[in-house]
Amino acid sequence: MARIFSGIQPTGIATLGNYLGALRNWVALQEGEDEGIYCLVDLHAITVFQDPAALREQTRQMAALLLACGIDPERSVLFHQSAVSAHARLGWIFNCVARMGWLKRMTQFKDKAGKDQEAVSTGLFVYPNLMAADIHAYHATKVPVGDDQLQHIELANDIAEKFNHDFGVAFFPRIEAVVQKESARVMSLRDGTKKMSKSDPSDMSRINMTDTADVIAQKIKKAKTDPEPLPEHVKDLEGRPEARNLVGIYAAIMGQKPHEVLHQFAGSGFGPFKQRLADVLVAHVEPIGRRTREYLADPTALDHVLQAGARKAEAIAEPIVREAERLVGFLPRG
Ligand code: TYM
């Protein structure tokens, strides 16, 4: 049995990108043998200022959404990161293992910091060290993510290797990203070269998992496309990022390959294809939004689910992180 770990930031509302790239796989992985640990990474969220009341609200909202997607707290461990101190403690040790040069290469930091790197929080810079700690605190080896996280996973392996080397141990295992090929990167509905993101200023650029049927249909109708009909072959989607993205979304939702989708729609204009796409998205996403609202109606019950999850998470992480602290040379906590 392997251990799976993954996380999502409780900022904004999860998008179709989060769902197809990550959340749906977390649910599917529950059917296997492996133990799944899923974390609402609130420590990561505050690397960018969050209004405290909104953070609390969004953490509950994300918990509700994960339950609505099918994460079962009896089979998986679901909790909020700040409730388990092992993350921050191992994160600090990793701050002292990772090298400045490694972090400076992180493209996500460069993207998020933009032109004014002097003005962002130091937490944003060391964020990948905490992410490495999240995974290694559980000796997890499989990490289901979208492809924007791959560089961070590589870094987590570099950190583990250096820790093992510096302290002459084989303590942290290698980890492996589990990426869903067809939906590893869902793109914006307004610009097929940009990732669909909760932080995009335009709400029309994304499907939120709590959007109503009307909103979903409207967003797909307005999604950017090009004037050509859909081609017969996948290779002819090259240079047509918006068309490729919509075909990819349809394929991912229907569990098909892009060539099967084209087989069905080749020669069709975007009108009928978008209509079909909107229908399948509504059928898939709307019930999740509805269930999310039902879970959100009882915030105390949600808090209890997360707190029970945190106790289970702590029972796994605490001995591992204590051993890391011992290896580093800290005296026992007693
Ligand atoms: P976050 O909150 O940005 O995204 C959560 C998950 O959704 C995936 N994702 C996408 N996949 C496909 N297409 C998209 N447009 C898209 N947008 C987001 C992300 O790849 C991710 O899997 N650093 C992480 C959270 C984290 C974490 C961890 C993940 C913290 N610690 C440990 C794994 C293991 C993040 O910001 O994800």
Boltz pocket constraint, residues with backbone or C-beta under 6 A from the ligand:
constraints:
  - pocket:
      binder: B
      contacts: [[A, 5], [A, 6], [A, 7], [A, 8], [A, 9], [A, 10], [A, 16], [A, 17], [A, 18], [A, 19], [A, 20], [A, 21], [A, 22], [A, 23], [A, 41], [A, 44], [A, 130], [A, 131], [A, 134], [A, 135], [A, 143], [A, 144], [A, 145], [A, 146], [A, 147], [A, 148], [A, 149], [A, 183], [A, 184], [A, 185], [A, 186], [A, 187], [A, 195], [A, 196], [A, 197]]
      max_distance: 6.0
